[in-house]
């Protein structure tokens, strides 16, 4: 099984920065995709950014402000969030997809970390 543990959320003022981390643990063969999603109260979960086979992709609402990166040696995903806005307030979830072995895939989610942007 693969477990994802997010950290780094918290309360920040508008214009501030936060860095989220997502550490993957367990036994697996490979991870080919990792990403960050978020869900605000009363809204559907949406993609924020992901890395698939080394290529990054961002939601239009965060382009130029957020940066996703991955440390393969540490099996850790990061999301650097700058110039935060009130509308970035949400629970942020990490997602990973890959293979447990040559024939078994997995797609798993972390428990989420709260990001609140408020003065």
PyMOL commands that place a pseudoatom at each C-alpha (Angstrom):
pseudoatom trace, name=CA, resn=UNK, resi=1, chain=A, elem=C, hetatm=0, pos=[0.000, 0.000, 0.000]
pseudoatom trace, name=CA, resn=UNK, resi=2, chain=A, elem=C, hetatm=0, pos=[1.012, 3.588, -0.574]
pseudoatom trace, name=CA, resn=UNK, resi=3, chain=A, elem=C, hetatm=0, pos=[0.402, 6.334, 1.961]
pseudoatom trace, name=CA, resn=UNK, resi=4, chain=A, elem=C, hetatm=0, pos=[0.550, 10.064, 1.336]
pseudoatom trace, name=CA, resn=UNK, resi=5, chain=A, elem=C, hetatm=0, pos=[1.021, 12.537, 4.167]
pseudoatom trace, name=CA, resn=UNK, resi=6, chain=A, elem=C, hetatm=0, pos=[0.604, 16.261, 3.512]
pseudoatom trace, name=CA, resn=UNK, resi=7, chain=A, elem=C, hetatm=0, pos=[2.042, 19.032, 5.660]
pseudoatom trace, name=CA, resn=UNK, resi=8, chain=A, elem=C, hetatm=0, pos=[2.700, 22.743, 5.528]
pseudoatom trace, name=CA, resn=UNK, resi=9, chain=A, elem=C, hetatm=0, pos=[-0.803, 24.166, 5.581]
pseudoatom trace, name=CA, resn=UNK, resi=10, chain=A, elem=C, hetatm=0, pos=[-1.868, 26.967, 7.866]
pseudoatom trace, name=CA, resn=UNK, resi=11, chain=A, elem=C, hetatm=0, pos=[-3.123, 30.515, 8.161]
pseudoatom trace, name=CA, resn=UNK, resi=12, chain=A, elem=C, hetatm=0, pos=[-1.447, 33.189, 6.055]
pseudoatom trace, name=CA, resn=UNK, resi=13, chain=A, elem=C, hetatm=0, pos=[-2.248, 36.784, 5.162]
pseudoatom trace, name=CA, resn=UNK, resi=14, chain=A, elem=C, hetatm=0, pos=[-3.120, 37.779, 1.594]
pseudoatom trace, name=CA, resn=UNK, resi=15, chain=A, elem=C, hetatm=0, pos=[0.062, 38.176, -0.424]
pseudoatom trace, name=CA, resn=UNK, resi=16, chain=A, elem=C, hetatm=0, pos=[1.914, 35.710, 1.744]
pseudoatom trace, name=CA, resn=UNK, resi=17, chain=A, elem=C, hetatm=0, pos=[3.502, 32.363, 0.948]
pseudoatom trace, name=CA, resn=UNK, resi=18, chain=A, elem=C, hetatm=0, pos=[3.243, 28.764, 2.052]
pseudoatom trace, name=CA, resn=UNK, resi=19, chain=A, elem=C, hetatm=0, pos=[5.014, 25.590, 1.010]
pseudoatom trace, name=CA, resn=UNK, resi=20, chain=A, elem=C, hetatm=0, pos=[3.092, 22.321, 1.069]
pseudoatom trace, name=CA, resn=UNK, resi=21, chain=A, elem=C, hetatm=0, pos=[4.796, 18.940, 1.192]
pseudoatom trace, name=CA, resn=UNK, resi=22, chain=A, elem=C, hetatm=0, pos=[3.474, 15.470, 0.410]
pseudoatom trace, name=CA, resn=UNK, resi=23, chain=A, elem=C, hetatm=0, pos=[5.549, 12.478, 1.413]
pseudoatom trace, name=CA, resn=UNK, resi=24, chain=A, elem=C, hetatm=0, pos=[4.839, 9.095, -0.145]
pseudoatom trace, name=CA, resn=UNK, resi=25, chain=A, elem=C, hetatm=0, pos=[5.646, 5.954, 1.805]
pseudoatom trace, name=CA, resn=UNK, resi=26, chain=A, elem=C, hetatm=0, pos=[5.047, 2.237, 1.496]
pseudoatom trace, name=CA, resn=UNK, resi=27, chain=A, elem=C, hetatm=0, pos=[6.034, -0.354, -1.035]
pseudoatom trace, name=CA, resn=UNK, resi=28, chain=A, elem=C, hetatm=0, pos=[5.600, 0.495, -4.682]
pseudoatom trace, name=CA, resn=UNK, resi=29, chain=A, elem=C, hetatm=0, pos=[7.289, -0.052, -8.028]
pseudoatom trace, name=CA, resn=UNK, resi=30, chain=A, elem=C, hetatm=0, pos=[6.943, 3.461, -9.424]
pseudoatom trace, name=CA, resn=UNK, resi=31, chain=A, elem=C, hetatm=0, pos=[5.002, 6.711, -9.247]
pseudoatom trace, name=CA, resn=UNK, resi=32, chain=A, elem=C, hetatm=0, pos=[4.379, 8.293, -12.651]
pseudoatom trace, name=CA, resn=UNK, resi=33, chain=A, elem=C, hetatm=0, pos=[2.021, 11.071, -11.639]
pseudoatom trace, name=CA, resn=UNK, resi=34, chain=A, elem=C, hetatm=0, pos=[1.635, 13.286, -8.595]
pseudoatom trace, name=CA, resn=UNK, resi=35, chain=A, elem=C, hetatm=0, pos=[-0.505, 16.310, -8.104]
pseudoatom trace, name=CA, resn=UNK, resi=36, chain=A, elem=C, hetatm=0, pos=[-2.232, 18.780, -5.827]
pseudoatom trace, name=CA, resn=UNK, resi=37, chain=A, elem=C, hetatm=0, pos=[-5.964, 19.325, -5.763]
pseudoatom trace, name=CA, resn=UNK, resi=38, chain=A, elem=C, hetatm=0, pos=[-8.035, 21.581, -3.542]
pseudoatom trace, name=CA, resn=UNK, resi=39, chain=A, elem=C, hetatm=0, pos=[-11.585, 21.794, -2.310]
pseudoatom trace, name=CA, resn=UNK, resi=40, chain=A, elem=C, hetatm=0, pos=[-13.140, 24.942, -0.940]
pseudoatom trace, name=CA, resn=UNK, resi=41, chain=A, elem=C, hetatm=0, pos=[-16.343, 24.864, 1.149]
pseudoatom trace, name=CA, resn=UNK, resi=42, chain=A, elem=C, hetatm=0, pos=[-19.364, 24.277, -1.050]
pseudoatom trace, name=CA, resn=UNK, resi=43, chain=A, elem=C, hetatm=0, pos=[-17.257, 23.700, -4.158]
pseudoatom trace, name=CA, resn=UNK, resi=44, chain=A, elem=C, hetatm=0, pos=[-16.040, 20.689, -6.085]
pseudoatom trace, name=CA, resn=UNK, resi=45, chain=A, elem=C, hetatm=0, pos=[-12.492, 19.433, -5.772]
pseudoatom trace, name=CA, resn=UNK, resi=46, chain=A, elem=C, hetatm=0, pos=[-10.326, 20.946, -8.482]
pseudoatom trace, name=CA, resn=UNK, resi=47, chain=A, elem=C, hetatm=0, pos=[-6.871, 20.330, -9.876]
pseudoatom trace, name=CA, resn=UNK, resi=48, chain=A, elem=C, hetatm=0, pos=[-4.268, 22.873, -8.799]
pseudoatom trace, name=CA, resn=UNK, resi=49, chain=A, elem=C, hetatm=0, pos=[-1.140, 21.446, -10.400]
pseudoatom trace, name=CA, resn=UNK, resi=50, chain=A, elem=C, hetatm=0, pos=[0.378, 18.112, -11.318]
pseudoatom trace, name=CA, resn=UNK, resi=51, chain=A, elem=C, hetatm=0, pos=[3.533, 16.477, -12.617]
pseudoatom trace, name=CA, resn=UNK, resi=52, chain=A, elem=C, hetatm=0, pos=[3.038, 13.614, -15.056]
pseudoatom trace, name=CA, resn=UNK, resi=53, chain=A, elem=C, hetatm=0, pos=[6.123, 11.873, -16.403]
pseudoatom trace, name=CA, resn=UNK, resi=54, chain=A, elem=C, hetatm=0, pos=[8.129, 14.986, -15.608]
pseudoatom trace, name=CA, resn=UNK, resi=55, chain=A, elem=C, hetatm=0, pos=[5.806, 17.504, -17.257]
pseudoatom trace, name=CA, resn=UNK, resi=56, chain=A, elem=C, hetatm=0, pos=[4.048, 20.110, -15.127]
pseudoatom trace, name=CA, resn=UNK, resi=57, chain=A, elem=C, hetatm=0, pos=[0.529, 21.428, -15.524]
pseudoatom trace, name=CA, resn=UNK, resi=58, chain=A, elem=C, hetatm=0, pos=[-1.203, 24.255, -13.659]
pseudoatom trace, name=CA, resn=UNK, resi=59, chain=A, elem=C, hetatm=0, pos=[-4.705, 25.552, -13.268]
pseudoatom trace, name=CA, resn=UNK, resi=60, chain=A, elem=C, hetatm=0, pos=[-5.081, 28.971, -14.857]
pseudoatom trace, name=CA, resn=UNK, resi=61, chain=A, elem=C, hetatm=0, pos=[-5.982, 30.482, -11.475]
pseudoatom trace, name=CA, resn=UNK, resi=62, chain=A, elem=C, hetatm=0, pos=[-2.553, 29.654, -9.996]
pseudoatom trace, name=CA, resn=UNK, resi=63, chain=A, elem=C, hetatm=0, pos=[-0.220, 30.075, -12.980]
pseudoatom trace, name=CA, resn=UNK, resi=64, chain=A, elem=C, hetatm=0, pos=[2.651, 32.395, -12.150]
pseudoatom trace, name=CA, resn=UNK, resi=65, chain=A, elem=C, hetatm=0, pos=[1.989, 32.159, -8.406]
pseudoatom trace, name=CA, resn=UNK, resi=66, chain=A, elem=C, hetatm=0, pos=[2.340, 28.448, -7.562]
pseudoatom trace, name=CA, resn=UNK, resi=67, chain=A, elem=C, hetatm=0, pos=[5.194, 26.096, -8.393]
pseudoatom trace, name=CA, resn=UNK, resi=68, chain=A, elem=C, hetatm=0, pos=[4.979, 22.315, -8.190]
pseudoatom trace, name=CA, resn=UNK, resi=69, chain=A, elem=C, hetatm=0, pos=[8.103, 20.218, -7.803]
pseudoatom trace, name=CA, resn=UNK, resi=70, chain=A, elem=C, hetatm=0, pos=[9.065, 16.671, -6.923]
pseudoatom trace, name=CA, resn=UNK, resi=71, chain=A, elem=C, hetatm=0, pos=[12.064, 15.181, -5.169]
pseudoatom trace, name=CA, resn=UNK, resi=72, chain=A, elem=C, hetatm=0, pos=[12.219, 11.646, -6.527]
pseudoatom trace, name=CA, resn=UNK, resi=73, chain=A, elem=C, hetatm=0, pos=[14.930, 10.574, -4.086]
pseudoatom trace, name=CA, resn=UNK, resi=74, chain=A, elem=C, hetatm=0, pos=[12.671, 11.481, -1.162]
pseudoatom trace, name=CA, resn=UNK, resi=75, chain=A, elem=C, hetatm=0, pos=[9.396, 10.488, -2.853]
pseudoatom trace, name=CA, resn=UNK, resi=76, chain=A, elem=C, hetatm=0, pos=[8.116, 13.915, -1.877]
pseudoatom trace, name=CA, resn=UNK, resi=77, chain=A, elem=C, hetatm=0, pos=[5.965, 16.395, -3.757]
pseudoatom trace, name=CA, resn=UNK, resi=78, chain=A, elem=C, hetatm=0, pos=[5.988, 20.118, -3.031]
pseudoatom trace, name=CA, resn=UNK, resi=79, chain=A, elem=C, hetatm=0, pos=[3.769, 23.068, -3.819]
pseudoatom trace, name=CA, resn=UNK, resi=80, chain=A, elem=C, hetatm=0, pos=[5.288, 26.512, -3.353]
pseudoatom trace, name=CA, resn=UNK, resi=81, chain=A, elem=C, hetatm=0, pos=[2.441, 28.998, -3.115]
pseudoatom trace, name=CA, resn=UNK, resi=82, chain=A, elem=C, hetatm=0, pos=[3.223, 32.715, -3.441]
pseudoatom trace, name=CA, resn=UNK, resi=83, chain=A, elem=C, hetatm=0, pos=[1.031, 35.808, -3.659]
pseudoatom trace, name=CA, resn=UNK, resi=84, chain=A, elem=C, hetatm=0, pos=[-1.762, 33.954, -1.920]
pseudoatom trace, name=CA, resn=UNK, resi=85, chain=A, elem=C, hetatm=0, pos=[-5.303, 35.226, -2.253]
pseudoatom trace, name=CA, resn=UNK, resi=86, chain=A, elem=C, hetatm=0, pos=[-8.419, 34.703, -0.174]
pseudoatom trace, name=CA, resn=UNK, resi=87, chain=A, elem=C, hetatm=0, pos=[-9.820, 32.540, -2.967]
pseudoatom trace, name=CA, resn=UNK, resi=88, chain=A, elem=C, hetatm=0, pos=[-6.934, 30.088, -2.476]
pseudoatom trace, name=CA, resn=UNK, resi=89, chain=A, elem=C, hetatm=0, pos=[-8.476, 29.103, 0.849]
pseudoatom trace, name=CA, resn=UNK, resi=90, chain=A, elem=C, hetatm=0, pos=[-9.277, 25.395, 0.699]
pseudoatom trace, name=CA, resn=UNK, resi=91, chain=A, elem=C, hetatm=0, pos=[-8.260, 21.953, 1.856]
pseudoatom trace, name=CA, resn=UNK, resi=92, chain=A, elem=C, hetatm=0, pos=[-5.354, 20.872, -0.316]
pseudoatom trace, name=CA, resn=UNK, resi=93, chain=A, elem=C, hetatm=0, pos=[-5.027, 17.202, -1.198]
pseudoatom trace, name=CA, resn=UNK, resi=94, chain=A, elem=C, hetatm=0, pos=[-2.084, 15.313, -2.610]
pseudoatom trace, name=CA, resn=UNK, resi=95, chain=A, elem=C, hetatm=0, pos=[-2.665, 12.558, -5.175]
pseudoatom trace, name=CA, resn=UNK, resi=96, chain=A, elem=C, hetatm=0, pos=[-0.316, 9.941, -6.580]
pseudoatom trace, name=CA, resn=UNK, resi=97, chain=A, elem=C, hetatm=0, pos=[-0.702, 7.298, -9.265]
pseudoatom trace, name=CA, resn=UNK, resi=98, chain=A, elem=C, hetatm=0, pos=[1.696, 4.573, -10.227]
pseudoatom trace, name=CA, resn=UNK, resi=99, chain=A, elem=C, hetatm=0, pos=[2.388, 0.879, -9.990]
pseudoatom trace, name=CA, resn=UNK, resi=100, chain=A, elem=C, hetatm=0, pos=[2.685, -1.374, -6.971]
pseudoatom trace, name=CA, resn=UNK, resi=101, chain=A, elem=C, hetatm=0, pos=[4.343, -3.960, -9.188]
pseudoatom trace, name=CA, resn=UNK, resi=102, chain=A, elem=C, hetatm=0, pos=[4.578, -4.648, -12.920]
pseudoatom trace, name=CA, resn=UNK, resi=103, chain=A, elem=C, hetatm=0, pos=[0.884, -5.522, -13.180]
pseudoatom trace, name=CA, resn=UNK, resi=104, chain=A, elem=C, hetatm=0, pos=[-0.903, -3.659, -10.364]
pseudoatom trace, name=CA, resn=UNK, resi=105, chain=A, elem=C, hetatm=0, pos=[-1.627, 0.032, -10.416]
pseudoatom trace, name=CA, resn=UNK, resi=106, chain=A, elem=C, hetatm=0, pos=[-2.588, 2.391, -7.632]
pseudoatom trace, name=CA, resn=UNK, resi=107, chain=A, elem=C, hetatm=0, pos=[-4.205, 5.789, -7.301]
pseudoatom trace, name=CA, resn=UNK, resi=108, chain=A, elem=C, hetatm=0, pos=[-4.215, 7.190, -3.799]
pseudoatom trace, name=CA, resn=UNK, resi=109, chain=A, elem=C, hetatm=0, pos=[-4.978, 10.412, -1.914]
pseudoatom trace, name=CA, resn=UNK, resi=110, chain=A, elem=C, hetatm=0, pos=[-3.648, 12.061, 1.196]
pseudoatom trace, name=CA, resn=UNK, resi=111, chain=A, elem=C, hetatm=0, pos=[-5.812, 13.218, 4.080]
pseudoatom trace, name=CA, resn=UNK, resi=112, chain=A, elem=C, hetatm=0, pos=[-5.594, 16.889, 3.142]
pseudoatom trace, name=CA, resn=UNK, resi=113, chain=A, elem=C, hetatm=0, pos=[-4.129, 20.002, 4.727]
pseudoatom trace, name=CA, resn=UNK, resi=114, chain=A, elem=C, hetatm=0, pos=[-6.025, 23.231, 5.368]
pseudoatom trace, name=CA, resn=UNK, resi=115, chain=A, elem=C, hetatm=0, pos=[-4.818, 26.461, 3.800]
pseudoatom trace, name=CA, resn=UNK, resi=116, chain=A, elem=C, hetatm=0, pos=[-6.539, 29.630, 4.979]
pseudoatom trace, name=CA, resn=UNK, resi=117, chain=A, elem=C, hetatm=0, pos=[-5.728, 33.012, 3.472]
pseudoatom trace, name=CA, resn=UNK, resi=118, chain=A, elem=C, hetatm=0, pos=[-7.143, 35.798, 5.587]
pseudoatom trace, name=CA, resn=UNK, resi=119, chain=A, elem=C, hetatm=0, pos=[-6.173, 39.075, 7.182]
for i in range(1, 119): cmd.bond("trace and resi %d" % i, "trace and resi %d" % (i + 1))
show_as sticks, trace
zoom trace
